């Protein structure tokens, strides 16, 4: 079903992964305010019918060009390659009056996709055209995860998971494959039936075959829930047993794993999986940016990260709750990789209400692709948005 925000009919789209902060060694230029950029391109005000044939957008206000809008929509839909092709064609068109905003989107999409060679071949043109230092190269693709780098994208699973959760698991798989790794927080899962366990196990097996690193977080509570359903001696719900053994490996609980493995062998008369410690929940030491992140010491800072989607997104709900009784709210978006149209519409509504209540909200370190969508959705009219350099 399509939803409508500000005259725009948009589909629900797939959300993941996080954005790295700039290392200390890189001297960054001042942050770029979204409202201060020129996004104009040819065919000014054209509707976004080309955006995968899914989006209809009314004519927009002055200063926002069609290519800018279309690329923002394509990226929000997860169509990174199409957005990149559109931006490259736009900046390569000698007849187009391309502003700095389009260029920043292109350079940031190169960084988000890990396209270093393309980035380096374009920064000189950017510097010559706008007579300012270009953004520094950072691999924000999430493909390489080393100590001192941000963690892989984080995906939250919630509620009851059954066979119908197949689409949810497909979204997780898409995020994981794009980034080469994924963290899955299961702390808010209230239960998984045997069919759901089967779907989940197949997902984990497919990602393992593709050499995609998976980390399950907060598994103890879910392991207790599944453990209560195991009935030794009754050869039923085999996938639940096997999923339970998977969870214990991610939890690093070998003693409990071995007890249940023995019961599994007796119940199903077959060898259980071998113990393999999947490791404890990983920690990351973030590199220092040009200045220390305000979220470390500032109680008025909230962090958004990963890929946000849907009207009922938990992170956006937390933002609304966090803003209660605050006159100033700063939102650190350095790790926010993507936000879809539906979630952006919810964000606009929340920020508009906060603005009406006199709360000053600023979103900082926003990547240029997310910043473009926020401008299309008029979020920059109800909050101060500053792009990451």
TABELSUL-V74349 format. One record per residue. RES is the residue in three letters. PHI is phi as a letter, one per 20 degrees, with the letter a starting at -180 (none if undefined). BURIAL is # if it has 16 or more other ideal C-beta (glycine too) atoms within 10 Angstrom, else .. D_FIRST is the distance of its C-alpha to the first C-alpha in whole Angstrom. Layout:
# TABELSUL-V74349
RES;PHI;BURIAL;D_FIRST, RES;PHI;BURIAL;D_FIRST
This chain:
# TABELSUL-V74349
UNK;none;.;0, UNK;e;.;4, UNK;d;.;7, UNK;c;.;10, UNK;c;#;13, UNK;l;.;17, UNK;n;.;15, UNK;d;#;13, UNK;e;.;10, UNK;c;#;9, UNK;e;.;7, UNK;f;.;7, UNK;c;#;11, UNK;f;#;14, UNK;f;#;17, UNK;none;#;22, UNK;c;#;25, UNK;e;#;28, UNK;d;#;30, UNK;f;#;34, UNK;e;#;36, UNK;f;#;39, UNK;f;.;42, UNK;f;.;45, UNK;f;.;47, UNK;e;.;45, UNK;e;.;46, UNK;e;.;43, UNK;f;.;43, UNK;g;.;42, UNK;g;.;38, UNK;d;#;36, UNK;f;.;34, UNK;g;#;31, UNK;f;.;32, UNK;e;.;35, UNK;d;#;34, UNK;e;#;34, UNK;d;#;31, UNK;f;#;32, UNK;b;#;31, UNK;f;.;32, UNK;l;.;30, UNK;g;.;29, UNK;n;.;26, UNK;f;#;24, UNK;f;#;21, UNK;e;#;18, UNK;f;.;17, UNK;f;#;19, UNK;f;#;17, UNK;m;#;16, UNK;m;.;15, UNK;d;#;11, UNK;c;#;12, UNK;d;.;14, UNK;c;#;17, UNK;f;.;19, UNK;g;.;23, UNK;e;#;24, UNK;f;.;27, UNK;f;.;30, UNK;n;.;31, UNK;d;#;27, UNK;e;#;27, UNK;f;#;25, UNK;f;#;26, UNK;g;#;25, UNK;f;#;22, UNK;f;#;21, UNK;f;#;22, UNK;f;#;21, UNK;f;#;17, UNK;f;#;18, UNK;f;#;20, UNK;f;#;17, UNK;f;#;15, UNK;n;#;18, UNK;e;#;19, UNK;f;#;23, UNK;f;.;25, UNK;f;#;23, UNK;f;#;23, UNK;f;#;27, UNK;f;.;28, UNK;f;#;27, UNK;f;#;29, UNK;f;.;32, UNK;f;.;32, UNK;f;#;32, UNK;f;#;34, UNK;e;.;36, UNK;e;.;36, UNK;f;.;40, UNK;e;.;39, UNK;e;#;36, UNK;e;.;37, UNK;e;#;35, UNK;e;#;35, UNK;f;#;35, UNK;g;#;32, UNK;f;#;31, UNK;f;#;34, UNK;f;#;33, UNK;f;#;29, UNK;f;#;31, UNK;f;#;33, UNK;f;#;31, UNK;f;#;29, UNK;g;#;32, UNK;f;#;33, UNK;f;#;29, UNK;e;#;30, UNK;m;#;33, UNK;e;#;35, UNK;f;.;38, UNK;f;.;40, UNK;f;.;37, UNK;f;#;37, UNK;f;.;41, UNK;f;.;42, UNK;d;#;39, UNK;f;#;41, UNK;f;.;44, UNK;f;.;42, UNK;f;#;40, UNK;f;.;44, UNK;f;.;46, UNK;f;.;43, UNK;d;.;43, UNK;l;.;46, UNK;b;.;45, UNK;f;.;44, UNK;f;#;41, UNK;g;#;39, UNK;f;#;41, UNK;f;.;39, UNK;c;#;37, UNK;e;#;36, UNK;d;#;32, UNK;f;#;31, UNK;m;#;32, UNK;f;.;33, UNK;d;.;37, UNK;d;#;37, UNK;c;.;40, UNK;g;.;42, UNK;n;.;42, UNK;d;#;38, UNK;g;#;35, UNK;f;#;33, UNK;f;#;31, UNK;g;#;27, UNK;d;#;26, UNK;c;#;23, UNK;d;#;23, UNK;d;#;22, UNK;c;.;22, UNK;m;.;22, UNK;e;.;22, UNK;d;#;22, UNK;c;#;22, UNK;f;.;21, UNK;f;.;18, UNK;e;#;18, UNK;g;#;18, UNK;f;.;15, UNK;f;#;17, UNK;f;#;20, UNK;f;.;19, UNK;f;#;18, UNK;f;#;21, UNK;f;#;23, UNK;f;#;21, UNK;f;#;22, UNK;f;#;26, UNK;f;.;26, UNK;f;#;26, UNK;e;#;28, UNK;n;#;31, UNK;a;#;30, UNK;b;#;28, UNK;d;#;29, UNK;d;#;27, UNK;e;#;28, UNK;d;#;27, UNK;f;.;29, UNK;d;.;26, UNK;f;#;26, UNK;e;.;27, UNK;r;.;27, UNK;c;#;27, UNK;f;#;27, UNK;f;#;29, UNK;f;#;26, UNK;f;#;25, UNK;f;#;28, UNK;f;#;28, UNK;f;#;25, UNK;f;#;26, UNK;f;#;29, UNK;f;.;28, UNK;f;#;26, UNK;f;#;29, UNK;f;.;32, UNK;f;.;30, UNK;f;#;30, UNK;f;.;33, UNK;f;.;34, UNK;e;.;32, UNK;l;.;35, UNK;e;#;32, UNK;f;#;33, UNK;d;#;31, UNK;c;#;32, UNK;e;#;31, UNK;d;#;32, UNK;l;#;33, UNK;e;#;33, UNK;g;.;36, UNK;f;.;34, UNK;f;#;32, UNK;f;#;35, UNK;f;.;37, UNK;f;.;34, UNK;f;#;34, UNK;f;.;38, UNK;f;.;38, UNK;e;#;36, UNK;f;#;39, UNK;c;.;41, UNK;g;.;44, UNK;n;.;46, UNK;d;.;43, UNK;f;.;41, UNK;c;.;38, UNK;l;#;35, UNK;g;.;36, UNK;f;#;33, UNK;f;#;33, UNK;g;#;37, UNK;f;#;36, UNK;f;#;33, UNK;g;#;36, UNK;f;#;38, UNK;f;#;36, UNK;f;#;35, UNK;f;#;39, UNK;f;#;39, UNK;f;#;37, UNK;e;#;38, UNK;m;.;42, UNK;e;#;43, UNK;f;.;46, UNK;f;.;48, UNK;f;.;45, UNK;g;#;44, UNK;f;.;47, UNK;f;.;47, UNK;f;#;44, UNK;f;#;45, UNK;f;.;48, UNK;f;#;46, UNK;f;#;44, UNK;f;.;46, UNK;f;.;48, UNK;f;#;45, UNK;d;.;44, UNK;l;.;47, UNK;b;.;46, UNK;f;.;46, UNK;f;#;44, UNK;g;.;42, UNK;f;.;45, UNK;f;.;44, UNK;b;.;43, UNK;f;.;42, UNK;e;#;39, UNK;n;.;41, UNK;f;.;40, UNK;g;.;37, UNK;f;.;38, UNK;d;.;39, UNK;c;.;39, UNK;d;.;41, UNK;f;#;40, UNK;f;#;42, UNK;f;.;43, UNK;e;#;41, UNK;g;.;44, UNK;c;.;44, UNK;f;.;43, UNK;f;#;39, UNK;f;.;39, UNK;f;.;37, UNK;f;.;40, UNK;c;.;42, UNK;e;.;40, UNK;f;.;39, UNK;e;#;37, UNK;d;#;35, UNK;d;#;31, UNK;d;#;30, UNK;d;#;27, UNK;b;#;26, UNK;m;#;24, UNK;c;#;21, UNK;d;#;19, UNK;b;#;15, UNK;n;.;12, UNK;f;.;13, UNK;d;.;15, UNK;f;#;17, UNK;f;.;21, UNK;f;#;23, UNK;f;#;21, UNK;f;.;22, UNK;f;.;26, UNK;f;#;26, UNK;f;.;26, UNK;f;.;28, UNK;f;.;30, UNK;f;#;31, UNK;g;.;32, UNK;m;.;35, UNK;d;#;36, UNK;e;.;37, UNK;c;.;36, UNK;c;#;33, UNK;d;#;33, UNK;d;#;30, UNK;e;#;31, UNK;d;#;29, UNK;f;#;31, UNK;d;#;29, UNK;e;#;26, UNK;e;#;25, UNK;b;#;21, UNK;b;#;18, UNK;e;#;15, UNK;f;#;13, UNK;f;#;11, UNK;f;#;15, UNK;f;#;17, UNK;f;#;15, UNK;f;#;16, UNK;f;#;20, UNK;g;#;20, UNK;f;.;20, UNK;f;#;22, UNK;f;#;25, UNK;f;.;25, UNK;f;.;26, UNK;f;#;29, UNK;f;.;30, UNK;f;.;30, UNK;e;.;32, UNK;n;.;35, UNK;e;#;33, UNK;e;.;34, UNK;d;#;31, UNK;c;.;32, UNK;d;#;30, UNK;c;#;32, UNK;l;#;32, UNK;e;#;29, UNK;f;#;28, UNK;f;#;28, UNK;f;#;25, UNK;f;#;23, UNK;g;#;25, UNK;f;#;24, UNK;f;#;21, UNK;f;#;22, UNK;f;#;24, UNK;g;#;21, UNK;e;#;19, UNK;m;#;23, UNK;f;#;23, UNK;f;#;27, UNK;e;.;27, UNK;d;#;27, UNK;b;#;29, UNK;e;.;31, UNK;d;#;30, UNK;c;#;32, UNK;f;#;32, UNK;f;#;34, UNK;d;#;36
